[in-house]
Amino acid sequence: MKHEILLSCPPIIRDFLTYNETIKGKSSKTVSEYYLDLQTFFRYLLLIRGKVDPKTPFENIEITTVDNALISTITISDLYSFIVFCKDERGNNAATRARKTSTLRIFFKYLTSQIHLLETNPAEMLESPKVKNALPKHLSLEDSLELLSVVDGPNKERDYCILTLFLNCGMRLSELCGLNLSDIRADGTMRLLGKGNKERIVYINDACDAAIKSYLAVRPNDAINYADRNALFISRNKRRISNKTVQHIVKTYLEKAGLGGQGLSTHKLRHTAATLMYQHGDVDIRVLKDILGHANLGTTQIYTHISNSQIKNAIDSNPLSNVKNKK
């Protein structure tokens, strides 16, 4: 958690964020999202309660004055009116509003069940906006092969290895950038550090093994920043490759493969790996859950979507599919 976030927080929110990162093992990104959601909520609350000048720009409202007395007056009506405000005034879609709802529920549960600041939880009956279960964007098998075929340039071994790991292992961007040389193990497995610093082991298939060996043969070994000497992927500045650099690499090759402008990204390559394993590899959904590092099976079940070709094949397999009117 960033130091500036801690400084801008009232004690009760700071304690909540610290608890979730240190005790609950939430990632820094998740804790930062909690902070931003709570910051927006308390800015709204201070505004409607007349605690700040109404002419103050919303983004300039300080929440350092939030105290236990104010929190104890919050009702479920305040929470619902905030969700409406997020929809009408801030243009938040259902998914964003659902995330804010989740943050509020987690926060007030902490206040009631963990530290017993409140006797009654105002968010206990707070319902989440319905989110449409849109199918995750992903590349087809043909698109994936085309993407790999266009890799070239001075860093082609590194870039090819990056794309290969994304498409075969379904790892997250942070997991790929965090890979160390020591994470590539002699027994043909790879150690990944996922959300909440949860460790998991994935097997390296032949494509990944070949790509890693090809890259290691040309990986720079001299003048690497001391702190990054164990990093697997090295940037041109001889440092551990950054999330931003990998995102740029993926975007560049997607455009080169004619796949630009479709909302694809590094995370969509993770979706691609999961979809290809499920549709073409006959991988059990519970095994896929472990490969992807999901905490809940429900998160993985989105990959059980059926392709158009599977739907056509199912219809064609009907024993009545060839029966025609003889008249």
C-alpha positions as CSV (number, residue, x, y, z in Angstrom):
1,M,0.0,0.0,0.0
2,K,1.4,3.4,-1.0
3,H,2.5,5.7,1.8
4,E,0.5,8.7,0.4
5,I,-2.7,6.6,0.7
6,L,-2.0,6.0,4.4
7,L,-1.4,9.7,5.0
8,S,-4.7,10.7,3.4
9,C,-6.7,8.2,5.3
10,P,-8.6,8.7,8.6
11,P,-7.4,6.2,11.2
12,I,-10.5,3.9,10.8
13,I,-10.0,3.5,7.1
14,R,-6.2,3.1,7.5
15,D,-6.7,0.3,10.0
16,F,-9.1,-1.4,7.6
17,L,-6.7,-1.2,4.7
18,T,-3.8,-2.4,6.8
19,Y,-5.8,-5.3,8.1
20,N,-6.8,-6.5,4.6
21,E,-3.2,-6.3,3.3
22,T,-1.4,-7.8,6.3
23,I,-3.9,-10.2,7.8
24,K,-6.2,-11.1,5.0
25,G,-3.4,-11.2,2.5
26,K,-5.1,-9.0,-0.1
27,S,-2.9,-7.6,-2.9
28,S,-1.8,-4.0,-3.0
29,K,-3.9,-3.5,-6.0
30,T,-7.1,-4.8,-4.3
31,V,-6.3,-2.7,-1.2
32,S,-5.8,0.4,-3.3
33,E,-9.2,-0.2,-5.0
34,Y,-10.8,-0.5,-1.5
35,Y,-9.3,2.9,-0.7
36,L,-10.5,4.6,-3.9
37,D,-14.1,3.2,-3.4
38,L,-14.2,4.3,0.2
39,Q,-12.7,7.7,-0.7
40,T,-15.5,8.2,-3.2
41,F,-18.2,7.1,-0.8
42,F,-17.1,9.3,2.1
43,R,-16.6,12.3,-0.3
44,Y,-20.2,11.8,-1.3
45,L,-21.4,11.4,2.3
46,L,-19.6,14.5,3.5
47,L,-21.1,16.4,0.6
48,I,-24.8,15.3,1.2
49,R,-24.4,15.8,5.0
50,G,-23.3,19.4,4.4
51,K,-19.9,18.8,6.0
52,V,-18.1,20.6,3.1
53,D,-18.6,23.6,0.9
54,P,-20.9,22.5,-1.9
55,K,-18.8,24.5,-4.3
56,T,-15.8,22.3,-3.6
57,P,-14.9,20.1,-6.6
58,F,-15.7,16.5,-5.7
59,E,-12.2,15.3,-6.3
60,N,-10.8,17.9,-3.9
61,I,-13.0,16.8,-0.9
62,E,-10.7,15.6,1.9
63,I,-11.9,12.6,3.9
64,T,-9.5,13.0,6.8
65,T,-12.4,14.4,9.0
66,V,-14.3,11.1,8.8
67,D,-14.6,9.7,12.3
68,N,-16.5,7.1,14.3
69,A,-19.3,9.4,15.1
70,L,-20.0,10.1,11.4
71,I,-19.7,6.4,10.5
72,S,-22.2,5.4,13.2
73,T,-24.9,7.5,11.5
74,I,-24.7,5.7,8.2
75,T,-27.8,3.8,7.1
76,I,-28.6,1.5,4.2
77,S,-30.4,4.4,2.5
78,D,-27.2,6.3,2.4
79,L,-25.5,3.3,0.8
80,Y,-28.2,2.9,-1.9
81,S,-28.3,6.6,-2.6
82,F,-24.5,6.5,-3.1
83,I,-24.8,3.6,-5.6
84,V,-27.4,5.7,-7.5
85,F,-25.0,8.7,-7.4
86,C,-22.3,6.5,-8.9
87,K,-24.6,5.5,-11.7
88,D,-26.2,8.9,-12.5
89,E,-23.5,11.4,-11.7
90,R,-20.3,9.4,-12.2
91,G,-21.4,7.2,-15.1
92,N,-20.3,3.9,-13.4
93,N,-21.4,0.8,-15.2
94,A,-22.9,-2.2,-13.4
95,A,-19.6,-4.0,-12.9
96,T,-18.0,-0.9,-11.3
97,R,-21.0,-0.3,-9.0
98,A,-21.0,-4.0,-8.0
99,R,-17.3,-3.6,-7.0
100,K,-18.1,-0.5,-4.9
101,T,-21.0,-2.4,-3.3
102,S,-18.7,-5.3,-2.4
103,T,-16.2,-2.8,-0.9
104,L,-18.9,-1.3,1.3
105,R,-20.0,-4.7,2.5
106,I,-16.5,-5.8,3.3
107,F,-15.8,-2.5,5.1
108,F,-18.9,-2.5,7.3
109,K,-18.5,-6.2,8.1
110,Y,-15.1,-5.3,9.4
111,L,-16.5,-2.5,11.5
112,T,-19.2,-4.8,13.0
113,S,-17.6,-8.3,13.2
114,Q,-13.9,-7.6,13.5
115,I,-13.5,-4.5,15.6
116,H,-17.1,-4.2,17.0
117,L,-17.3,-0.5,16.3
118,L,-21.0,-0.9,15.2
119,E,-23.7,-3.0,16.7
120,T,-25.7,-3.2,13.5
121,N,-24.2,-3.6,10.0
122,P,-26.0,-1.1,7.6
123,A,-24.6,-3.0,4.6
124,E,-25.8,-6.4,5.7
125,M,-28.8,-6.3,3.4
126,L,-27.2,-4.2,0.6
127,E,-27.8,-5.9,-2.7
128,S,-25.4,-5.7,-5.6
129,P,-26.3,-4.4,-9.0
130,K,-26.9,-7.2,-11.5
131,V,-23.9,-7.6,-13.8
132,K,-24.3,-9.2,-17.2
133,N,-22.1,-12.2,-17.5
134,A,-20.4,-11.2,-20.7
135,L,-18.2,-13.8,-22.3
136,P,-14.5,-12.9,-21.9
137,K,-12.8,-11.7,-25.1
138,H,-10.2,-14.1,-26.4
139,L,-8.2,-15.1,-29.4
140,S,-9.2,-18.1,-31.5
141,L,-6.6,-20.8,-32.1
142,E,-5.9,-19.4,-35.5
143,D,-5.5,-15.9,-34.2
144,S,-3.1,-17.2,-31.5
145,L,-0.9,-18.9,-34.1
146,E,-0.9,-15.8,-36.2
147,L,0.2,-13.7,-33.2
148,L,3.1,-16.0,-32.5
149,S,4.1,-16.0,-36.2
150,V,4.6,-12.2,-36.4
151,V,7.2,-11.9,-33.6
152,D,10.5,-10.5,-34.8
153,G,13.1,-7.8,-34.1
154,P,16.1,-7.6,-31.8
155,N,14.2,-9.0,-28.8
156,K,12.3,-11.7,-30.7
157,E,13.3,-14.5,-28.4
158,R,12.2,-12.6,-25.3
159,D,9.0,-11.4,-26.9
160,Y,8.1,-14.8,-28.3
161,C,8.7,-16.4,-24.8
162,I,6.4,-13.8,-23.2
163,L,3.6,-14.5,-25.6
164,T,4.1,-18.2,-25.4
165,L,3.8,-18.2,-21.6
166,F,0.7,-16.0,-21.7
167,L,-1.0,-18.2,-24.3
168,N,0.0,-21.6,-22.7
169,C,0.0,-20.9,-19.0
170,G,-2.8,-18.3,-18.6
171,M,-0.7,-16.3,-16.1
172,R,-1.5,-12.8,-15.0
173,L,0.6,-9.8,-16.2
174,S,2.0,-9.3,-12.7
175,E,2.9,-13.0,-12.4
176,L,4.8,-12.9,-15.7
177,C,6.7,-9.7,-14.8
178,G,7.5,-11.1,-11.4
179,L,9.1,-14.3,-12.7
180,N,12.6,-15.0,-11.5
181,L,15.2,-17.3,-13.0
182,S,14.9,-19.4,-9.8
183,D,11.2,-19.9,-10.5
184,I,12.0,-22.0,-13.6
185,R,12.6,-25.4,-11.9
186,A,14.6,-28.4,-13.1
187,D,11.6,-30.7,-12.6
188,G,9.7,-29.0,-15.5
189,T,7.6,-26.8,-13.4
190,M,7.3,-23.0,-12.8
191,R,6.5,-21.1,-9.6
192,L,4.1,-18.3,-9.9
193,L,3.3,-15.7,-7.3
194,G,-0.4,-14.7,-7.7
195,K,-2.9,-12.4,-6.0
196,G,-2.4,-12.0,-2.3
197,N,1.1,-13.4,-2.6
198,K,-0.4,-16.9,-3.1
199,E,2.1,-19.3,-4.6
200,R,1.2,-21.9,-7.2
201,I,3.1,-24.3,-9.4
202,V,2.3,-24.9,-13.0
203,Y,3.9,-27.3,-15.4
204,I,5.9,-26.2,-18.4
205,N,4.9,-27.8,-21.7
206,D,7.2,-28.3,-24.6
207,A,6.4,-25.0,-26.3
208,C,7.1,-23.1,-23.1
209,D,10.3,-25.1,-22.5
210,A,11.6,-24.4,-25.9
211,A,10.8,-20.7,-25.8
212,I,12.4,-20.3,-22.3
213,K,15.6,-22.1,-23.4
214,S,15.8,-20.0,-26.6
215,Y,15.4,-16.8,-24.6
216,L,17.9,-17.8,-21.9
217,A,20.5,-18.4,-24.6
218,V,20.4,-14.7,-25.5
219,R,19.3,-13.1,-22.2
220,P,21.6,-10.4,-21.1
221,N,23.8,-11.3,-18.2
222,D,26.0,-8.3,-17.9
223,A,25.3,-4.8,-16.4
224,I,21.9,-5.9,-15.0
225,N,20.7,-3.8,-12.2
226,Y,21.8,-5.6,-9.0
227,A,18.3,-5.8,-7.5
228,D,17.0,-7.3,-10.8
229,R,19.7,-9.8,-11.4
230,N,17.4,-12.8,-10.7
231,A,14.5,-11.4,-12.9
232,L,13.7,-13.7,-15.9
233,F,12.6,-11.0,-18.3
234,I,15.0,-8.1,-18.7
235,S,14.2,-4.8,-20.4
236,R,16.5,-2.8,-22.7
237,N,17.5,-0.7,-19.6
238,K,18.9,-3.9,-18.0
239,R,16.1,-4.0,-15.3
240,R,13.2,-6.3,-14.6
241,I,10.7,-5.8,-17.3
242,S,7.7,-3.6,-16.2
243,N,4.0,-4.2,-16.6
244,K,3.8,-1.2,-19.0
245,T,6.6,-2.6,-21.2
246,V,4.9,-6.0,-21.5
247,Q,1.6,-4.3,-22.3
248,H,3.3,-2.3,-25.1
249,I,4.9,-5.5,-26.5
250,V,1.6,-7.3,-26.6
251,K,-0.2,-4.4,-28.1
252,T,2.5,-4.0,-30.8
253,Y,2.3,-7.7,-31.9
254,L,-1.5,-7.7,-31.8
255,E,-1.6,-4.8,-34.2
256,K,1.0,-6.4,-36.4
257,A,-1.1,-9.6,-36.5
258,G,-4.1,-7.6,-37.6
259,L,-5.8,-8.0,-34.2
260,G,-5.6,-4.5,-33.0
261,G,-8.6,-2.4,-32.1
262,Q,-10.6,-5.3,-30.6
263,G,-10.1,-4.5,-27.0
264,L,-7.5,-7.2,-26.6
265,S,-4.8,-7.0,-23.9
266,T,-2.4,-9.1,-21.8
267,H,-5.4,-10.2,-19.7
268,K,-7.2,-11.3,-22.8
269,L,-4.3,-13.6,-23.5
270,R,-4.9,-15.2,-20.1
271,H,-8.6,-15.6,-21.2
272,T,-7.3,-17.1,-24.5
273,A,-5.2,-19.7,-22.7
274,A,-8.1,-20.7,-20.4
275,T,-10.5,-21.0,-23.3
276,L,-8.2,-23.0,-25.5
277,M,-7.4,-25.4,-22.7
278,Y,-11.1,-25.9,-22.0
279,Q,-12.4,-26.1,-25.6
280,H,-9.5,-27.9,-27.3
281,G,-7.8,-29.8,-24.4
282,D,-10.9,-31.2,-22.6
283,V,-9.5,-29.8,-19.4
284,D,-11.7,-30.3,-16.3
285,I,-12.9,-27.0,-14.9
286,R,-11.5,-27.8,-11.4
287,V,-8.0,-28.4,-12.9
288,L,-8.4,-25.1,-14.9
289,K,-9.2,-23.4,-11.6
290,D,-5.9,-24.5,-10.1
291,I,-3.9,-23.6,-13.3
292,L,-5.3,-20.0,-13.3
293,G,-5.0,-19.6,-9.5
294,H,-8.6,-18.7,-8.9
295,A,-9.8,-18.7,-5.3
296,N,-13.3,-19.8,-6.3
297,L,-14.6,-22.3,-8.9
298,G,-17.3,-19.8,-9.8
299,T,-14.7,-17.4,-11.2
300,T,-13.4,-20.2,-13.5
301,Q,-16.9,-21.2,-14.7
302,I,-17.1,-18.3,-17.1
303,Y,-14.7,-20.3,-19.4
304,T,-17.3,-23.0,-19.9
305,H,-19.0,-20.8,-22.5
306,I,-19.7,-22.7,-25.7
307,S,-18.3,-21.7,-29.1
308,N,-20.5,-21.2,-32.1
309,S,-19.0,-24.3,-33.8
310,Q,-19.9,-26.4,-30.8
311,I,-23.5,-25.1,-30.9
312,K,-23.7,-26.0,-34.7
313,N,-22.2,-29.4,-34.1
314,A,-24.8,-30.1,-31.3
315,I,-27.7,-29.1,-33.6
316,D,-26.3,-31.2,-36.5
317,S,-25.9,-34.2,-34.2
318,N,-29.7,-34.3,-33.7
319,P,-30.9,-37.6,-35.3
320,L,-33.7,-35.6,-36.9
321,S,-31.3,-33.1,-38.5
322,N,-31.5,-34.9,-42.0
323,V,-35.2,-35.6,-41.9
324,K,-37.0,-33.6,-44.7
325,N,-40.6,-33.2,-45.7
326,K,-41.3,-35.8,-48.4
327,K,-44.3,-34.0,-49.9
